[in-house]
Amino acid sequence: MKNPSIYLKMKVLGAIDVAPGRTRDERVRNVAEMTFLDEEGNQYRFTWRTIQTWWVVSCVTQQSVMQLRKERSSDSFAECAINS
């Protein structure tokens, strides 16, 4: 099996939000029972552990990006003199 595309991973992660279940863990396990189609029409099923790993990695990545946006230098919006 080839590595799934980012598109397919996003479809799987998006399914967690609408899957039945009271907790995130229940929803992830319900998503693991679903079959997903990639761009070429191939069917995929993923284990709950794989889906949970993708979810954790996506959260860490989002937090890292948000942290980078917050940490601007003090002069990032200061006006600069342009020498002509």
N, C-alpha and C positions, 0 to 999 in steps of 0.2 A: 504494500500500500504506500502510495506517495504521500508526502506531507500535505496536509490540508492548506488551502489558501487562506489568506487573511479574511476574505469575504466569507468563507465557510465558518471560520472561527467566530466572526462577528454575528452570523446568523445563530450559532449555537449559544453564544453569550446573551444575545438578545432574547432568546427563548426562555432563559432563566427568569426574566422579569414577568413573563405572562404564564409560566407553568404553574400548575396547581401545587399547593403545599403551604404550610404555615411558616416554615423556616426556610432559610436559604439552602440548607443541606437537603431538605425534602424536595425543593424545587430542582436542585442540581441532579438528584437521583431520578426524578421524573423526566428531566431532559435527556438523561442517559438512555432512557428507553425509547426515545424518538429516533427516527431515521431522517437524515438530512441529505439534500441533493446539492452537489457542487455546480459550477458553471457549465460543466460538460454533461451533466445529467447522471453522474456516478453517485451511488448511494453510499452514505457513511453512517456509522454508529460509533459513538465514543463512550468510553467508560466514565463513570462519575468522577474518578480520580483525575483523568485527563481534563475534563471540563472544569473541575475545581482548580487545577493548576493554572489553566488559562485565565480563570476568573481572578485568581490571586495576582498573577503576573500583570494583568490589565489594570488592577487597582494600584499596584505598586508603581507602574508606569505613569498612570494618571497623577498620582501623588507627587512623583518626581518632577513631572512637567509643571504642576501647579507650584511646587517649591521653587523651581527655576524662575518662574514668572514673578514670584514674590521677591526674590533676591536680586534686585536691580542695584546698580551702583548709585551712590548719592548724586552723581552728576549726570545720570543717564538722560535727564530731560533738560539739562542746562544748555543755554545757547552757546554755539561755537562761533568763533571768529573765522571767517573764510578769507584767506589771502588770495587776492586776484593778481 
